Amino acid sequence: MLRRPSLLSTFLSAAKPCLLNQVAYGLSFLEAFSTTTLLKPAEGGILSKARTPSINFVLGGPGVGKGTQCARIAETYGFTHLSVGDLLRNEISSNTEYGEMILETITKGKIVSSEVTVKLLKRTIESNETDRFLIDGFPRSEENRVAYEQIIGIEPGVVLFFDCDEEEMLKRVLHRNQGRIDDNIDTTMERLKVFEAYTLPVIKYYTEKGKLYKINAIGSEDEIFERVRPIFSSLHTT
């Protein structure tokens, strides 16, 4: 069992904005976020429609409770809840061209190709009749974010970050018993490492843009939702 608090959690609770910037830039040497293919902006689809959907992102480590809170936010404020994890797992079960590759990637605790992920999101948004979306578990890396901007290109209204320590996240994943292929200790430990390494630059980016809202994810479902409610209540009335 892990005994240290989440690096990301400790850092965000104590650091000043300038320090956040310095550390985030320091991670650039990992070169984990470079795309292998130059993506071109979409020439049709969402960007060619008269309507522009409202899109909001929800971030957080494995087991932090994103799905539960997204379901309540969607029901209360009229969003369509899209889980990137569910989209990927559905692709696997549907035996599509991407399914085998996605299966191999997520069972290793790695991040699926950004281009594949964003194209699945784009297809789902375009086929949906609603215009308000809450995207759960995205973007998980700078590569995700860049691919999203180049393929879909709609500025998110809100970026939520649910934060709690690693020990709590691990405990929740191992006790939720949902039968998911990635709910085991080895894969979860790898997912925690990937989350911390890849998500810090994304959090830095949206913090600088004034879009990020950090939510303390420790407590009951109702307590956590009460911390979220003011964010969407204020947007709902504007």
C-alpha positions in Angstrom: 0.0 0.0 0.0 1.3 3.5 -0.8 2.2 5.6 2.2 3.1 8.9 0.5 0.6 11.5 -0.6 0.1 12.1 -4.3 2.9 14.2 -5.8 0.4 16.1 -7.8 -1.9 16.7 -4.8 0.9 17.8 -2.5 2.4 20.1 -5.1 -0.9 21.8 -6.1 -1.9 22.4 -2.5 1.3 24.2 -1.6 2.9 25.7 -4.7 2.5 29.3 -6.0 1.6 29.8 -9.6 5.1 30.7 -10.6 6.5 27.5 -9.1 3.8 25.5 -10.8 5.0 26.9 -14.1 8.6 26.1 -13.3 8.0 22.4 -12.4 5.7 21.9 -15.4 8.3 23.2 -17.7 10.8 20.9 -16.0 8.8 17.8 -17.1 9.3 18.7 -20.7 12.5 16.7 -20.9 10.4 13.5 -20.7 9.3 14.3 -24.3 6.2 12.2 -23.6 3.8 14.5 -25.3 5.2 14.9 -28.8 2.9 13.7 -31.5 4.3 11.2 -34.0 2.0 12.5 -36.8 1.3 16.1 -37.6 -2.5 16.5 -37.2 -4.3 18.9 -39.4 -7.4 21.0 -38.3 -10.7 19.4 -39.1 -12.2 20.5 -42.4 -15.7 19.5 -41.6 -17.8 17.9 -38.9 -18.2 19.9 -35.7 -16.4 22.9 -37.0 -18.7 23.2 -40.0 -21.9 23.1 -38.1 -24.0 26.2 -37.4 -24.1 25.2 -33.7 -21.1 25.1 -31.5 -21.4 22.5 -28.6 -20.5 23.5 -25.1 -17.7 21.2 -24.0 -16.3 20.8 -20.4 -13.4 18.6 -19.3 -13.1 16.5 -16.1 -9.7 15.3 -14.9 -8.6 13.1 -12.0 -6.6 10.0 -11.2 -8.0 6.4 -11.3 -10.6 5.8 -8.6 -11.0 9.5 -7.7 -14.7 9.5 -8.4 -15.0 11.4 -11.7 -17.7 9.1 -13.1 -19.9 9.4 -10.1 -19.7 13.2 -9.9 -20.0 13.6 -13.7 -23.3 11.6 -13.6 -24.7 14.0 -10.9 -23.5 17.1 -12.7 -25.0 15.9 -16.0 -28.3 15.1 -14.4 -28.5 18.3 -12.4 -27.3 20.7 -15.1 -28.4 19.0 -18.4 -25.1 17.8 -19.8 -24.4 14.7 -21.8 -21.8 12.7 -19.9 -19.1 11.2 -22.1 -16.5 9.0 -20.5 -13.3 8.5 -22.6 -12.7 5.3 -20.8 -16.1 4.0 -21.7 -15.7 5.0 -25.3 -12.4 3.1 -25.5 -13.9 0.0 -23.8 -16.9 0.1 -26.1 -14.6 0.2 -29.0 -12.9 -3.0 -27.7 -16.1 -4.8 -27.2 -17.4 -3.8 -30.7 -14.3 -5.4 -32.4 -13.6 -2.3 -34.5 -10.3 -1.5 -36.3 -9.0 0.2 -33.2 -10.2 -2.3 -30.6 -7.3 -4.7 -30.4 -4.7 -1.8 -30.2 -6.8 -0.1 -27.5 -7.0 -3.3 -25.5 -3.3 -3.9 -25.6 -2.6 -0.3 -24.6 -4.9 0.1 -21.6 -4.1 -3.3 -20.1 -0.5 -2.0 -19.8 -1.8 1.2 -18.1 -0.7 3.4 -21.0 -2.5 6.2 -22.8 -4.2 5.3 -26.0 -3.1 7.3 -29.1 -4.4 10.8 -29.0 -5.6 10.8 -32.6 -7.7 7.7 -32.0 -9.2 9.0 -28.8 -10.1 12.4 -30.2 -11.6 10.9 -33.4 -13.8 8.7 -31.2 -14.9 11.8 -29.2 -15.6 13.8 -32.4 -17.7 11.0 -33.8 -19.7 10.7 -30.6 -20.3 14.5 -30.3 -21.3 14.8 -33.9 -23.8 12.0 -33.7 -25.4 13.3 -30.5 -28.5 15.6 -30.7 -27.5 17.6 -27.6 -25.1 20.5 -27.4 -23.8 20.3 -23.8 -21.1 17.8 -23.0 -19.1 16.8 -19.9 -16.1 14.8 -21.0 -14.8 12.5 -18.2 -11.1 11.6 -18.2 -9.8 14.0 -20.9 -7.4 15.4 -21.8 -4.9 13.2 -20.0 -1.7 14.6 -21.6 -0.5 17.5 -23.6 -0.6 15.3 -26.7 -4.3 14.7 -26.0 -4.9 18.4 -25.6 -3.0 19.4 -28.8 -4.8 16.7 -30.8 -8.2 17.9 -29.5 -7.4 21.5 -30.5 -6.4 20.4 -34.0 -9.2 18.0 -34.6 -12.1 19.4 -32.7 -11.0 22.9 -31.7 -13.8 24.0 -29.4 -12.5 25.8 -26.3 -13.6 24.1 -23.0 -15.8 26.2 -20.8 -14.7 24.5 -17.5 -11.9 22.1 -16.6 -12.6 20.3 -13.3 -9.7 18.5 -11.5 -10.8 16.1 -8.8 -7.8 15.7 -6.4 -7.0 13.1 -3.7 -4.0 11.1 -2.5 -2.7 8.0 -4.2 -3.5 5.7 -1.3 -7.1 6.6 -1.4 -7.3 6.3 -5.2 -5.7 2.8 -5.1 -8.1 1.7 -2.3 -11.1 2.8 -4.3 -10.1 1.1 -7.5 -9.3 -2.2 -5.8 -12.7 -2.2 -4.0 -15.1 -1.0 -6.7 -15.4 -4.5 -8.3 -16.7 -3.3 -11.6 -15.1 -6.1 -13.6 -13.0 -3.7 -15.6 -9.8 -5.2 -17.2 -7.7 -2.4 -15.7 -8.9 -2.7 -12.1 -6.0 -4.6 -10.7 -3.1 -3.5 -8.6 -0.3 -3.6 -11.2 -2.2 -1.8 -13.9 -3.5 0.8 -11.3 0.0 1.5 -10.0 1.1 2.1 -13.6 -1.9 4.3 -14.3 -1.1 6.4 -11.2 2.4 7.0 -12.5 1.2 7.9 -16.0 -1.4 10.2 -14.5 1.1 12.2 -12.4 3.7 12.4 -15.2 1.4 13.3 -18.1 -1.3 15.4 -16.5 0.7 18.2 -14.7 1.4 20.1 -18.0 -2.3 19.9 -18.8 -3.2 21.3 -15.4 -0.6 24.1 -15.8 -2.0 25.0 -19.2 -5.7 25.3 -18.1 -4.7 27.0 -14.8 -2.9 29.7 -16.8 -6.0 30.1 -19.0 -8.2 30.5 -15.9 -10.3 27.4 -16.8 -9.2 25.0 -14.0 -11.2 24.3 -10.9 -9.5 22.0 -8.3 -12.0 20.0 -6.3 -11.1 18.2 -3.0 -12.3 14.6 -3.8 -12.1 13.3 -0.2 -15.4 12.9 1.5 -18.9 11.5 0.8 -20.5 11.7 -2.7 -22.8 14.5 -1.4 -20.0 16.5 0.2 -17.9 16.4 -3.0 -20.9 17.4 -5.1 -21.5 20.4 -2.9 -18.0 21.6 -3.8 -18.8 21.3 -7.5 -22.3 22.8 -7.4 -21.3 26.5 -7.2 -19.2 26.2 -10.4 -22.0 25.0 -12.6 -24.8 26.9 -10.8 -23.0 30.2 -11.7 -22.6 29.1 -15.3 -26.2 27.9 -15.5 -27.5 31.4 -14.5 -25.4 33.3 -17.0 
